[in-house]
Amino acid sequence: MKVKTESSKIIKPFYEDNIIPPSTRTYIPLSVFDKVTYEAQIAIIYAYRPPTPPNAAIQLGLQKALAIYREWAGRLGKDEHDNPVILLNDEGVRFVEASADSTLDKVMPFKPSASLLNLHPSLNNVVELVQVQVTRFTCGSLVVGFTAHHTVADGHSTSNFLVAWGQACRGLGINPLPLHDRTIFNPRNPPLIEYEHKGTEFMSKSVKKENSLNESTHHVTEDIVVHKVHFTVEFLAKLKAKASSMNNNNNNNNKPYSTFESLVAHLWRAITKARGLSGFETTHIRISVNGRMRLNPRVPNEYFGNLVLWAFPTSKVKDLLREPLPYATKLIHDAVTKVNNNYFRSFIDFANHKEEDLIPTADMSKHILCPNLEVDSWLRFPFYDLDFGTGCPYMFMPSYFPTEGMMFLLPSFIGDGSIDAFIPLFQDNLPTFKKICYSLDLLEN
């Protein structure tokens, strides 16, 4: 698949005739949640069957959405006190038009490979906070590559923006409107720090330096392959039943564990076994927890920005593999449950009084997570609702992120409740993982 760039330009917010353009000298201070998240661009890819709207209509809809979500059209910068902010200067986003030399059917379904990087603008050294690439295929199909800076918004907020973009393309008013106030997370007086946040959300600069040295001597990133696994509804139901089979005494009201908890527990065990780790090593998974549902009083779903912390279920390798699936599932369930209102409040207090030497543990520059894992779940985001006026996407997927151990989970484009998992592994570990990833009892393999 050859992709040719036809044009590349900066586009700015479009304010309707009845709206007075706002000042471009204002800014929004970053919240403690923005400062602790990944400082990187994230890319996703959408595919649409014909008929599709013209590029001009997609561009105008984007400009109208940017007039409501002005943060994306701004730039990251500093205020007069050197604090990090989003400058609401309307400098705009990048909009690229491209063409491919084949039909979409010839390259579908897209396999996770470096060729996906041709379908969106580069993620390196980018000042724009959003970039869009529309690529036309010879059959009339359309692929939209979208990149966004994570410091500005989390997946929940970004998916709301994408839905709004579709609404603007269809001539609809944007509904619901975003809540822009990032100053609502005030520390308590006096602060009440009930949990350990150093080593969880934050680490010292010296620890990061040591981790970087260890990674550079371990593996070369060329050894990493991203393997896509499809889990059917039938398999997920069996997995959930097995994971919940021993929870009568462990889980309140005998409630079964969720499909997400069960699948992540299964993948944690399968990947750990495939890696061939020593039984005495410790392994953890980093799992995002949305604070909108956790904080009390509740933060509206329309809040635009980052509002995520992480759970870190942890186990010795020998316990994870020797104990049955419910053991790992309970570890995940309990760790996620712990990240509650009290935990979020404790974090807000800590982050407002932290030592200067501390930096976030969220780090997209790491290429190898072994013996640990991270899961990015897009299962609840309305990504499939991005309708430019001719229907919803045929499929969407993450771009190519070959970070060993960083999994993506998303609803399959089949639309029946099945799940696609994108699993980056070392090539040497892949044969074992393929052999056991559909096994309900890993110890039999």
Salt bridges, closest charged atoms under 4 A:
GLU16 OE2 - LYS64 NZ 3.89
ASP34 OD2 - ARG182 NH1 2.91
GLU71 OE2 - HIS180 ND1 2.70
GLU80 OE2 - HIS81 NE2 3.97
ASP82 OD1 - LYS78 NZ 3.91
ASP90 OD1 - ARG70 NE 3.15
GLU91 OE1 - ARG75 NE 3.68
ASP105 OD1 - ARG49 NH1 2.90
GLU128 OE2 - ARG94 NH2 3.47
ASP154 OD2 - ARG292 NH1 2.94
GLU201 OE1 - HIS197 ND1 2.86
GLU261 OE2 - HIS333 ND1 2.84
ASP319 OD1 - LYS318 NZ 3.82
ASP319 OD1 - ARG322 NH2 2.88
ASP334 OD2 - LYS330 NZ 2.44
ASP349 OD2 - ARG188 NE 2.70
GLU355 OE1 - LYS198 NZ 3.72
ASP363 OD2 - LYS208 NZ 3.26
GLU404 OE2 - ARG275 NE 2.94
ASP420 OD1 - HIS230 ND1 2.78
